[in-house]
Amino acid sequence: MATRGFELEDTKRNKAFALRVRNRIDEYGVSRDKIMKLTGIKHATLSRRFFSKTAPPEPDMMTVKELRVYCKLLKLSDEDILHFVRG
């Protein structure tokens, strides 16, 4: 349980990875529709994983297939992926 003013390490890691994905989406001009088509997820799922403004992002709920799509499409570095996976 988090104490007021502090975040769990998982939450920090999720936020950092979600921010990296959002930045890469903007940088490469990839549409959400393209991501949804390639990953097979719905708009609400994509929003909950990376774009939610009311709740912490939940990228740790993605499948390996999705992660592969994000890595290939957004050209995520090995460091980005390892930092997210390992913590």
C-alpha distances in whole Angstrom, upper triangle without the diagonal:
4,7,10,12,10,9,8,11,11,11,14,16,16,17,20,21,21,23,25,26,27,29,31,32,33,35,37,37,36,36,33,35,36,33,33,36,35,32,33,30,30,29,26,25,26,24,21,21,22,23,21,21,19,16,14,17,17,19,18,19,23,25,27,30,28,27,31,32,30,31,35,35,33,34,31,31,30,28,26,26,25,22,20,21,20,18
4,6,8,6,6,6,10,11,10,12,14,15,15,18,20,20,21,23,25,25,27,29,30,31,33,35,36,34,34,32,35,36,32,32,36,35,32,33,30,30,29,26,25,25,24,20,20,21,22,19,19,17,14,13,16,16,19,18,20,23,26,28,31,29,27,31,32,29,30,34,34,32,33,29,30,29,27,25,25,24,21,20,21,20,17
4,6,5,7,9,12,14,13,14,17,18,17,20,22,22,23,26,27,27,29,31,32,33,35,37,38,37,37,34,37,39,35,35,39,38,35,36,33,33,32,29,28,28,26,23,23,24,24,22,21,19,17,15,19,20,22,21,23,27,30,31,34,32,31,34,35,32,33,37,37,34,35,32,32,32,29,27,28,27,24,22,24,23,20
4,6,8,11,14,16,14,14,18,18,17,20,22,22,22,25,27,27,28,31,32,32,34,37,37,36,36,34,37,38,35,35,39,39,36,37,33,33,31,28,28,28,26,23,23,23,23,21,19,17,16,15,18,20,23,23,25,28,31,33,35,33,32,35,36,33,34,38,37,34,36,32,33,33,30,28,29,28,25,24,26,25,22
4,7,10,13,15,13,12,16,17,15,17,20,20,20,23,25,25,26,29,30,30,31,34,35,34,34,32,36,37,34,34,38,38,35,36,33,33,31,28,28,27,25,23,23,22,22,20,18,17,16,14,18,20,22,22,25,27,31,32,35,32,30,34,34,31,32,36,35,32,33,30,31,31,28,26,27,27,23,22,24,24,20
4,7,9,12,10,10,13,15,14,15,18,19,19,21,23,23,24,27,28,29,30,33,34,33,33,31,35,36,32,33,36,36,33,34,31,31,30,27,26,26,24,22,21,21,21,19,18,17,15,13,16,18,20,20,22,25,28,29,32,30,28,31,32,29,30,33,33,30,31,28,28,28,25,23,24,23,20,19,21,20,17
4,6,8,6,7,10,11,10,12,15,15,16,18,20,21,22,24,26,26,28,30,31,30,31,28,32,32,29,29,33,32,29,31,28,28,27,24,23,23,21,18,18,18,18,17,16,15,13,10,13,14,16,16,18,21,24,26,28,26,24,28,29,26,26,30,30,27,28,25,25,25,22,20,21,20,17,16,18,17,14
4,5,5,6,9,10,11,13,14,15,17,19,20,21,23,25,26,27,29,30,31,30,31,28,31,32,28,29,32,31,28,30,27,27,27,24,22,22,21,18,17,18,19,18,18,17,14,11,13,13,15,14,16,19,22,23,26,24,22,26,27,24,25,29,29,27,27,24,24,23,21,19,19,18,15,14,15,15,11
4,5,5,6,9,10,11,12,14,15,17,18,20,21,23,24,26,27,29,30,29,30,28,31,31,27,28,31,30,27,29,26,27,27,25,22,22,21,19,17,17,19,19,19,19,16,12,13,13,14,13,16,18,21,21,24,22,20,23,25,22,22,26,27,24,25,21,21,20,17,16,16,15,12,11,12,11,8
4,5,5,6,9,10,11,12,14,15,16,18,20,21,22,24,25,27,28,27,27,25,28,28,24,25,28,26,23,25,23,24,23,21,19,19,18,16,14,14,17,16,17,17,14,10,10,10,10,9,12,14,17,18,21,19,17,21,22,20,20,24,24,22,23,19,20,19,17,15,14,14,11,9,10,10,7
4,5,5,6,9,10,10,12,14,15,16,18,20,21,22,24,26,26,25,26,23,26,27,23,24,27,26,23,25,22,23,22,20,18,17,16,14,12,12,14,13,14,14,11,7,8,8,10,10,12,15,18,20,22,20,18,22,22,20,21,24,24,22,23,20,21,20,18,16,16,16,13,11,13,13,10
4,5,5,6,9,10,11,12,14,15,16,18,20,21,22,24,25,25,25,24,27,27,24,25,28,27,24,26,24,25,23,22,20,19,18,16,14,13,15,15,15,15,13,9,10,11,11,12,15,17,20,21,23,21,18,22,23,19,20,24,24,21,22,18,19,19,16,14,14,14,11,10,12,13,9
4,5,5,6,9,10,11,12,14,15,17,18,20,21,22,24,23,24,22,25,25,22,23,26,24,22,24,22,23,22,21,19,17,17,15,13,12,15,15,16,17,14,11,10,10,9,9,13,14,17,17,20,18,15,18,20,17,17,20,21,18,19,15,15,15,13,10,11,11,8,6,9,9,7
4,5,5,6,8,10,11,12,14,15,16,18,20,21,22,21,21,19,22,22,19,20,23,22,19,21,18,20,19,17,15,14,14,12,9,9,12,12,14,14,12,8,6,6,6,7,10,11,15,16,18,15,13,17,18,15,16,19,19,17,18,15,16,16,15,11,11,12,10,7,10,12,9
4,6,5,6,9,10,10,12,14,15,16,18,20,21,20,20,19,22,22,19,20,24,23,20,22,20,20,19,18,16,14,13,12,10,8,10,10,11,13,10,7,6,8,8,10,13,14,17,19,20,17,16,19,19,16,17,20,20,17,19,15,17,18,16,12,13,15,12,10,13,14,12
4,6,5,6,9,10,11,12,14,16,16,18,20,19,21,19,23,22,19,21,24,23,21,23,21,22,21,20,18,16,15,15,12,10,12,13,14,16,14,11,9,11,10,12,15,15,18,19,20,17,15,18,18,15,15,19,18,15,16,13,14,15,12,9,11,12,9,8,12,13,11
4,5,5,6,9,10,11,12,14,15,16,18,17,18,17,20,20,16,18,21,19,17,20,18,20,19,18,16,14,14,13,10,8,11,13,15,17,15,12,9,10,7,9,12,12,15,15,17,14,11,14,15,11,12,15,15,12,13,10,11,12,11,7,8,10,8,6,10,12,11
4,5,5,6,9,10,10,12,14,15,16,15,16,14,17,17,14,16,19,18,16,18,16,17,15,15,13,11,10,10,7,5,8,10,12,14,12,10,7,8,7,10,12,12,15,16,17,13,12,15,15,11,13,16,15,12,14,12,14,15,14,11,11,14,12,10,13,15,14
4,5,5,6,9,10,11,12,14,15,15,16,15,19,19,16,18,21,20,19,21,19,20,18,17,16,13,12,13,11,7,9,11,12,15,14,11,9,12,10,13,16,15,18,19,20,16,15,17,17,13,14,17,16,13,14,12,14,16,15,11,13,15,13,12,15,17,15
4,6,5,6,9,10,10,12,14,14,16,15,19,18,15,18,20,19,18,21,19,20,19,19,18,14,15,15,12,9,11,14,15,18,17,14,12,13,11,14,16,15,18,18,18,15,13,15,15,11,11,14,13,10,11,8,10,13,11,8,10,13,11,10,14,16,15
4,5,5,6,9,10,11,12,11,12,12,15,14,11,14,17,15,14,17,16,17,16,16,15,11,12,13,10,7,10,13,15,18,17,14,11,12,10,13,15,13,15,15,16,12,11,13,12,8,9,12,10,7,10,8,11,13,13,10,11,14,13,11,14,17,16
4,5,5,6,9,10,10,10,11,10,14,14,12,14,17,16,16,18,16,17,15,15,14,11,11,12,10,7,8,11,13,16,16,14,11,13,12,15,16,15,18,19,18,15,14,16,14,11,13,15,12,10,12,11,14,17,17,13,14,18,16,14,18,20,19
4,5,5,6,9,10,10,12,13,16,16,14,17,20,19,18,21,20,20,18,19,18,15,14,16,14,11,11,14,15,19,19,17,14,16,15,18,20,18,21,21,21,17,16,17,16,12,13,15,13,9,12,11,13,16,16,12,15,18,16,15,19,21,20
4,5,5,6,8,8,11,12,15,14,12,15,18,16,16,19,19,20,18,20,18,15,15,17,15,12,13,17,18,21,21,19,16,17,15,18,19,17,19,19,18,15,14,15,13,10,10,11,9,6,8,8,11,14,14,12,13,17,16,15,18,21,20
4,6,5,6,5,7,8,12,11,9,13,15,14,14,17,16,17,15,17,16,12,13,16,14,11,11,15,17,20,20,19,16,17,15,18,19,17,19,19,18,14,14,15,12,9,11,12,9,7,10,11,14,17,18,14,16,19,19,17,20,23,22
4,6,5,7,9,10,13,13,12,15,17,17,18,20,19,19,17,19,19,15,15,18,16,13,12,16,17,21,21,20,17,19,17,21,22,20,22,23,22,18,18,19,16,13,15,15,12,10,13,13,16,20,20,17,18,22,21,20,23,25,25
4,6,8,11,13,16,15,14,18,19,18,19,22,22,22,20,22,22,18,18,21,19,15,16,19,20,24,24,22,20,21,19,22,24,22,23,23,22,19,18,18,16,13,14,14,12,9,11,12,14,18,18,16,18,21,21,20,23,25,25
4,6,9,12,14,12,12,16,17,16,17,20,20,21,19,22,21,17,18,21,19,16,17,20,22,26,25,24,21,22,20,23,24,21,22,22,20,18,17,17,14,12,13,12,9,7,9,11,14,18,19,16,18,21,22,21,23,26,26
4,6,10,12,10,11,14,15,15,17,19,19,19,17,20,20,16,17,20,19,16,16,19,21,24,25,24,21,22,20,23,24,22,23,23,21,18,18,18,15,13,15,14,11,10,13,15,18,21,22,19,21,24,24,23,25,28,28
4,7,8,7,7,11,12,11,13,15,15,16,14,17,17,13,15,18,16,14,14,18,20,23,23,22,19,20,18,21,21,19,20,20,18,15,16,16,12,11,13,12,8,8,12,14,17,20,21,19,19,23,23,21,23,27,27
4,5,5,7,9,10,11,13,14,14,13,12,15,15,12,13,16,15,13,13,17,19,22,22,22,19,20,18,21,21,18,20,21,18,15,17,17,14,12,15,15,11,11,15,17,20,23,24,21,21,25,25,23,25,28,28
4,5,5,6,9,10,10,12,10,10,8,11,11,8,9,13,12,11,11,14,16,19,19,19,16,17,15,19,18,16,17,19,17,13,15,16,13,12,15,15,12,12,16,17,21,23,24,21,20,24,24,21,23,27,27
4,5,5,6,9,10,10,10,9,8,12,12,10,12,15,15,14,14,17,19,22,22,22,19,19,18,21,19,17,18,19,17,14,16,17,13,13,17,16,13,14,18,19,23,25,27,23,23,27,27,24,26,29,29
4,5,5,6,9,10,11,11,11,14,14,11,14,17,16,15,16,19,22,24,24,23,20,20,18,21,20,17,17,18,15,13,15,14,11,11,14,13,10,12,15,17,21,23,25,22,21,25,26,23,24,28,29
4,5,5,6,8,8,10,10,13,11,9,11,14,12,12,13,16,19,22,21,20,17,16,14,17,16,13,14,14,12,9,11,12,8,8,12,11,8,10,13,14,18,20,22,19,18,21,22,20,21,24,25
4,6,5,5,5,6,7,10,9,7,10,13,12,12,13,16,19,21,20,20,17,16,14,17,15,12,13,15,12,10,13,13,10,11,14,14,12,14,17,18,21,23,24,21,20,24,24,21,22,26,26
4,6,5,7,9,10,13,13,11,14,16,16,16,17,20,23,25,24,24,20,19,17,20,18,15,15,16,13,11,14,14,10,12,15,14,12,15,18,19,23,24,26,23,22,25,26,24,24,28,29
4,6,8,11,12,15,14,12,15,17,15,16,18,20,24,26,25,24,20,19,16,18,17,13,13,13,10,8,11,10,7,9,12,11,9,12,15,16,20,21,23,21,19,22,24,21,22,25,27
4,6,9,11,13,11,10,13,14,13,14,16,18,22,24,22,21,17,16,13,15,13,10,9,10,7,5,9,9,7,9,12,12,11,13,15,16,19,20,22,19,17,21,22,19,19,23,24
4,7,10,12,10,10,14,15,14,15,17,19,23,24,23,22,19,17,15,17,14,11,11,12,9,8,12,13,10,12,15,15,14,16,19,19,23,24,26,23,21,24,25,22,22,25,27
4,7,8,6,7,10,11,11,13,14,15,19,20,19,19,15,14,13,14,12,10,10,13,11,9,12,14,12,12,16,17,15,17,20,19,23,24,25,22,20,23,24,20,21,24,25
4,6,5,6,9,10,11,13,13,14,18,19,18,18,15,14,14,16,14,12,13,16,15,12,15,17,15,15,19,19,18,19,22,22,25,27,28,24,23,26,26,23,23,27,27
4,5,5,6,9,10,11,10,11,15,16,16,17,14,14,14,17,15,14,16,18,17,14,16,18,16,15,19,20,18,18,22,21,25,27,27,24,23,26,26,23,24,27,27
4,5,5,6,9,10,10,9,13,13,13,14,12,12,13,15,13,13,16,19,18,15,17,20,18,17,21,22,20,20,23,23,26,27,28,24,23,26,26,22,23,26,26
4,5,5,6,9,10,10,14,14,13,13,10,9,10,12,10,9,12,15,15,12,14,17,15,14,18,20,18,18,21,20,23,24,25,21,20,23,23,19,20,23,23
4,5,5,6,7,9,13,14,13,13,10,9,9,12,11,9,12,15,14,10,12,15,13,12,15,17,15,15,18,17,21,22,23,19,18,21,21,17,19,22,22
4,5,5,5,6,9,11,10,11,8,9,10,13,12,12,15,18,18,14,15,18,16,14,18,20,18,17,20,19,22,24,24,20,20,23,22,18,20,23,23
4,6,6,5,9,9,8,8,6,6,8,11,10,11,14,17,17,14,15,19,17,16,19,21,19,19,22,20,23,24,24,20,19,22,21,17,19,22,21
4,6,7,11,12,10,8,5,4,5,8,8,8,11,14,15,11,12,15,14,12,15,18,17,16,18,16,19,20,20,16,15,18,17,14,15,18,17
4,6,9,11,10,9,5,7,7,10,11,11,14,16,16,13,13,16,14,12,15,17,15,14,17,15,18,19,19,15,15,18,17,13,16,19,18
4,6,9,9,9,7,9,10,14,14,14,17,19,19,16,16,19,17,15,18,20,18,16,19,18,21,22,22,18,19,21,20,17,19,22,21
4,6,6,7,6,9,11,14,14,15,19,21,22,18,18,22,20,18,21,23,21,19,22,21,24,25,24,20,21,23,21,18,21,23,21
4,6,8,8,12,14,17,17,18,22,25,25,22,22,25,24,21,23,26,24,22,25,23,25,27,26,22,23,25,23,20,23,25,23
4,7,9,12,15,17,17,19,23,26,26,23,23,27,26,23,26,29,27,25,28,26,28,29,28,24,25,27,24,21,24,26,23
4,6,9,12,14,14,16,20,23,24,21,21,25,24,21,24,27,25,24,26,24,26,27,26,22,22,24,22,19,21,23,20
4,7,10,11,12,15,18,21,22,19,19,22,22,19,21,25,24,22,24,21,23,24,22,19,19,20,18,15,17,19,17
4,6,9,10,11,15,17,19,15,15,19,18,16,18,21,20,18,20,18,20,21,20,16,16,18,16,13,15,17,16
4,5,6,8,12,14,16,13,13,17,17,15,17,20,19,18,20,18,20,20,19,16,15,17,15,12,13,16,15
4,5,6,9,11,13,10,9,13,13,11,13,16,16,15,17,14,16,17,16,13,12,14,13,9,10,14,13
4,6,8,10,13,11,10,13,15,13,14,18,18,17,18,16,17,17,16,14,12,13,12,9,8,11,11
4,7,10,12,10,10,14,15,14,16,19,19,18,20,18,20,19,20,17,14,16,16,12,12,15,15
4,7,8,6,7,10,11,10,13,15,15,15,17,15,18,17,18,15,13,15,16,12,12,15,16
4,5,5,6,9,10,11,12,14,15,16,17,16,18,17,19,17,14,16,17,14,12,16,17
4,5,5,6,9,10,10,12,14,15,16,14,16,15,17,15,12,14,16,13,11,15,17
4,5,5,6,9,10,11,12,14,15,14,17,16,19,17,14,16,18,16,14,18,20
4,5,5,6,9,10,10,12,13,13,15,16,18,15,13,16,17,14,14,18,19
4,5,5,6,9,10,10,11,10,12,12,14,12,9,12,14,11,11,14,16
4,5,5,6,8,10,10,10,12,12,15,13,10,13,15,14,13,16,18
4,5,5,6,8,9,10,13,14,17,14,12,16,18,16,16,19,21
4,6,5,5,7,7,11,12,14,11,10,14,15,13,14,17,18
4,6,6,5,5,8,9,11,9,8,12,13,12,13,16,17
4,6,5,7,10,11,14,13,12,15,17,16,16,20,21
4,6,8,11,14,16,14,14,17,19,17,18,22,23
4,6,9,12,14,11,12,15,16,15,17,20,20
4,6,9,11,10,11,14,15,15,16,19,20
4,7,8,6,7,10,11,11,13,15,16
4,5,5,7,9,10,11,13,14,15
4,5,5,6,8,10,10,12,13
4,5,5,6,8,10,10,11
4,6,5,6,9,10,10
4,5,5,6,8,10
4,5,5,6,8
4,6,5,5
4,6,6
4,6
4
